[in-house]
Structures are given as structure tokens and as C-alpha cells.
Amino acid sequence: EPNYAAFRWLSDHTDPDSPSTLVEFRLDAVSDTSTVLSVTETGFDSLPGDSVERRAKYEGNVEGWIIELGLAKAHLEKGRTVAAH
């Protein structure tokens, strides 16, 4: 079963060669009924701007991930399951 996925978040979505961060997702089974999702985003130092601007981008993304992961958690806690293929 796949337990890893990743993508690059471009600083300029119109330029595929622009600096980017790497977003990685990992799923780790804790038990037969419990799984931990880990999200790691790296590469902020490669983004354009000074350290204050890069820090603001980092903090904005942290807030965004908190919101998105909270929504995912709420959805999953409703008890919906997906059949194995």
C-alpha cells in the first residue's frame, strides 16, 4: 500500500522552473484502526525575498496546513471509509 506522496509548491505557478517548497505526506499505521498522517514542507530558504518575507510565507503556510489538516480530520472522524481496491 502506498504510504508516501509528495509535490512541489511553486513560488510562481506560471513558471515551472521557479523556486519551490517540497511538500511530503507520510501515512504510518499505529494500529489496525489508527493511522498517523505527517506533513512536512521544506525549502523555504530557496524562495525569493528576504528572510522576513520568507518567514511570512512559512508562517502563512503553517496556518494553511493547520486549517487543511483540521478539515481532513473532521471529515475522517465522520466515520466514512473507503473500500480497498
Residue pairs with C-beta under 8 A, 6 or more apart in sequence:
3 26
3 27
3 28
4 24
4 25
4 26
4 27
5 24
5 25
6 22
6 23
6 24
6 25
7 22
7 23
8 20
8 21
8 22
8 23
9 20
9 21
9 22
9 23
9 41
9 61
10 16
10 18
10 19
10 20
11 18
11 19
11 20
11 47
11 48
12 18
19 43
19 46
19 47
19 48
20 43
20 46
21 41
21 42
21 43
21 44
21 46
21 47
21 61
22 41
22 42
22 43
23 39
23 40
23 41
24 39
24 40
24 41
24 42
25 37
25 38
25 39
26 37
26 38
26 40
27 35
27 36
27 37
28 35
28 36
28 38
29 35
30 36
37 69
37 72
39 65
39 69
41 61
41 65
44 54
44 55
44 57
44 58
45 54
47 53
47 54
47 57
49 57
